[in-house]
């Protein structure tokens, strides 16, 4: 059983990533040593040490991103000025207010400072404190796999050529391992390279994945008015990059107070979030469950369309019984998202039951009720 710090890496994500790093590194070192010839000693040595540096950097920043963590708000956190509470959302799980740019992660169970997303590969969130390490890991992994691909493909071409080999012929087993490693390296270059692109874009814009969604809703909400929402945290790409990418990958700031552009304040974004929550409550509808929902991600008893069109999100699916009441806030063609109303009221800090359910399971109640603090908590 994993205890203490080991619990952070005893998860399929980190273990899988470490396994891929190990396989690619060992196969690349093995092939590089055999591919090394006197005529290519300088070039081969340079390529080998470049790969070794990138591989070591990827491993270091990967472990740093895990053990450094994203940075969590203190439990029961409150702003220094009590009057600022009106601009913040309250987290019923952490029993405190959410600081600007902070969001609650249901998988970590805490409010994360400058939360970008929860990454299963590092088994934690990407946030204020580990954003630099995470980005450096992605860059090192992509660069290392590019070099590895060159070495491994060159080795395979040498083995398959008709020229005499300067090393013992490899076994079929070894040849399969090398080809498999090539596939892993190319997969990392494309998949992780795409993630690296989005992370660099987020750093240049000083805008997390969650804030992108908030900004998109802000623009949509204001389309019918002349008012324009101004994103408060982007102070130019050079300034934005220096906030995250430092020499030691340590972020600038405390994760609570942020530099903002002229005309904005610390709560510009949180005020917009509260306005969006209010609009959301006004749109909410009450639904009654008429067919039990199993909570499965791919239910087979609600029709072919429901089974083949699941929501493209890691948000949970909820299990419900006939007669349960759900307050629905989001709609898709075959699925709806809502929160189950707790019988007898809901105590502060009690676990909220919310998620996606198949649309055929519920029908809308004609007597719509307002979506307020009496039936659902404010931080939905």
N, C-alpha and C positions, 0 to 999 in steps of 0.2 A: 504493500500500500504506500502510495506517495504522500509524504507529509512535508509541511513547510514550503521552502522555495521550489522543491521538486514538483509540487502539485501544479505549478504554472506550466511546466513542460510535459507533464504526464497527461497529454491530451492528443487526440489524433492529428490535430493541426500542426503543432510544433514537432511532433515525432515524425510526421510525414515529410515536413520541410527538412528536418535534420537528416532523414534517410536519403532524400534526393541530393542534398549537399554532399553527403558522404559518398554515394555511388558515383556522382559526376566527378568529384575530386579524385577519388582513388583510380578510376578508369583513366582520367586525363593524365595523372602523374605516371601511371604505368605505361600508357601509350607514348607519352612524351619522352620518357627515358629510352624506349626502344626506337623511336623515330629519330632520336638525336644521332647525327652522323658528323664525322670530322669536318665535312665540307659546309655543314650548316650549324656549326657549334655556336657561333655568336648569335645568329638569328634564333636558333632553337633555345638557347639559354635565356635570351630576352623574352621570348614568348612564354617560356616556362615560369620565369620569375614574375612576369606580369599576371599570369593566371594564379600563381600562388598568393600574390598580394591581394588580388580581387577576391579569391576564395576565403582568405583569412579575414578580410574586411567584411565580407558578407556574413560570416559566422559571428564576428564580434558585434556588429550592429544588430543582427538578429537577436542574439541573447540580450543585448542592451535594451532593445525595444520591449522585450518580454519582462525583464526584471526591473527596468526603470519604471515601466508602467505609464499610463497616460496622465496621471495626476487626478486625485479625487477630491471633491469638496469635503470639507469637514462636516460630519454629521450634525444636523440641527444648525446649519450655517444660516447666519442672518447678516444683512448689510450693516455697516457701521452706523448709518443714519436710519432710524426707524421709519422716517417718512418715505424712504426709498422702497419700502416693502410693496407699496401700491403698484410699482412698475415690474414686479417680479412674479414668477409662477412658484407655487408651493409644491414640493415633492412629498407626497404622503408616505413614501417608503423611507426616505432619508430623514423625514421629520424636519425639514429645513427648506429654505428658499433656494432657487436655482440662480446662481450668479450669471451675469451676462456671458453668453457663448457656452454655457454649461447645459448639459442635457443628461437625463437619467438613462442609463443602460440597463435593461432588464436582465441581460446575461451576466454582467458584472455585479448587478445589484447595488450600484452606487451612482451618484451624480458625477459625471466626468467633465473636467475642465477642457474647454475648446474641443469637444468631442467631434471627430470626423466620422468614424464608423467603427463598428466592432469587427475585428479581423480574426477569423478562426485559425489562421495560420500561425499567429502569435498568441492565440488564446487570451486576448485582452483587447481593449479599445486602442485606437490610434487617437491620441489627444495631445494636450499641451506639452507634456514633458518628453514623450517618445516620438513625436512627429519627425524630428530631425533624424533620429536613429532609424526609424522605419523607412524614410526616403533614401537614406544612405544604404540601407540593406538592399532595397529594390535596385538601386543603381549598380551596386557591387555585384548583385546576382545576375543582372542582365549583362553587364560587361564581362564577368567571369564566364558565363555560358556562351557568349559570342566567341571568346578565345578558345574555350573548350571545344566548341563545334569545329573550329578550324583545325585544332590538333587531332581530334578524333577522326574527322573525315580524311585528313591527310594520311593518318595511320592506316585507315581502311583501304584507301587508294593504293598505298604502298604494298599492303598485303595482297591485294587482288591483282596487282600488276604482274607482268611476266618476268620482271627483273629479279635477280637473286636478292634474297633478304639478308640484311646484316645482323639479324637476330633470329632465334629459333622460330619456326612457323607456329602461329597460335592455334590452339584447339578450337573446335567448332563452338564449344561452350564460351570461350573467351570472345570469339567473334560476335556471338549473339549478345553478350553483355555490352560490348562496345557499341553495337548498333542500337541497343536499348538506351544506352547513355546518350547517344546522339539524339534520339527521339526526345528524351527528357530535356536535354539542353535547348533544342529548338523550341520545345513547348514552353520552357521558362522564358526564352527570349520574347516570344509573342505574347503570352499571357501576362507575365510580370511586366513586360515592357509597356503593355497597355495600361496597367495599373500605375506604373511609374509616370506615364504621361499625365494621367489624371491628378496624381499627387503633385507633380510640378506645377500643373495648371492651378491647383488649389493654393499652393504656396505663393505663386506669382500674383494671384488675385486676393490673397489673404481671406479665403472663403472656404469653409469646410463643406463637406457633402450635404450636411443637414442645413447649413445656411444657404446653400444653393437652392434647396427646396423651399425654404422660407422666402427667399427673394423672388422665386418664381411665383409663389402664391401672392406675394405683395404686389407684383406687377399685374397679375390677373385681377386681383381685388380692386385695383385702382384704375382699371381700363376705362371705366365709365365716368371717371372724374378727371379733372385737370391736375390733381395732385400727383406728384411723382415721388416714389420712395427712393431715398438716397442711402446706399449701403455705407455704413459709417467707418469700416475698418481698413479700407484699401487706401493707403497713402503713397501709391506709386510702387512699381514692381521692385525697384532696388530696395526701398524701405521694407517692403513685404518679405522679400527673400532674406534680408538680414535678421528678421524676427525669428526665423526658424533654422536656417542653414548657417550655423556658426562652426568654428573649427572643431570644437568638442561636441557639437550637436546639442548643446545646452540651450534651451529657449530663452528668449528675452521676456522679462516680466514675471509676475506672480500668478498668472492664470486667472485673475479676477478682474483687475483693472486693465483697460486697453487703450492705446492711443487711438484717437478718433479724428476724423477730418473736421474742418471748420463747418459750423452749422449743425453739428450732431453732438450728442452727449453719450454717456455710458449706457443709457437705457433706450436709445433710439431703436435698436433691434428688438429689445424685449417688449417695448410698447407695441410694436407691430405684431409681435407674436400674440400678445394679449388680445389685440383687435381681431386677429385671425381666429383665435379660440372663441371669441364672442360670436363671430359670424358662423362658426362651426356649430355652436350650440343652437343658433337660430334655425339652422338647416336640419338639425337632428330629428329623427322620426322614431316612434315606438313601434316595434314589431313583436308579434306573438309567435312562438315556435309551434308549428303544427306537425312537424315530423322531426324526430330525434336526430341530432347532429352528432356524429361519432368523434369529431375532432381530428379525423384523418386528413392528411395533406392531399391525398388522392382518393377520395371516396368513390366507391363503385356502385352505390345504391341510389344515387341522385341523378342518374342520367349520364350519357356519353359526353355531353357538352360540358358539364360540371367537371367531370374527370379529366378532360383534355385541356381545360382552360383554368388551371389554378392561378392564384395571384402570384406574380413574380416578385416575391418578397420573403424575407425570413421571419416575418411576423407570425405569431402563433395562430393555430386553428383551435376553436374552443368546442368543448363537448357540452351539449345542451339537451334538455328533456322537453317533451311536449308540455306546453303550458308556460314555459319560461318566457320572461319578457326581456327584450334586448333593445337598447337605445342605439340606433344605427346612425353612423356619421359619414360613412363612405359607401359608395355603390359601384359595382362593376356589373357587367352583363350577367354573369353567372354566380357571382359571390357578393357578399355584403360584409362590412366591418362594423362591429358594435361592441357594446359592453353589457354584460348581463346585470340586470337590476337585482340587488341582494334583497332577500326577504327580511323584513323587519328592520330595514335601514342598514347603513354601513358604518362601522366604527372607523375612526381615524387610524390609519396605518394598516387596516385590513387589506388582504390581497384582492386586487381587482381582477375580475375575469373578463378579459376582452380579447378579441381577435376576429379572424375571418370565419364565416360559415357559409355553406351553400345556400344560394338564394331560394331554391324550392322548399327549404326547411321552414321558411317564415312568411307570414303575411303581415302587411301593415295594418296597424290598428287605426280605425278612422278617427278616433278622438286623440289627435296628436297632442303631445304634452311638451312644454318647453324643456330644453336641455339645460338644466341649471344645477346648482350645487346640491339640490335636494336629492337628485337621482344619480348624478355622476360627479366625480371630483373635478376640481378646477384645472388640474394639470394634464388632462387628456390630450 
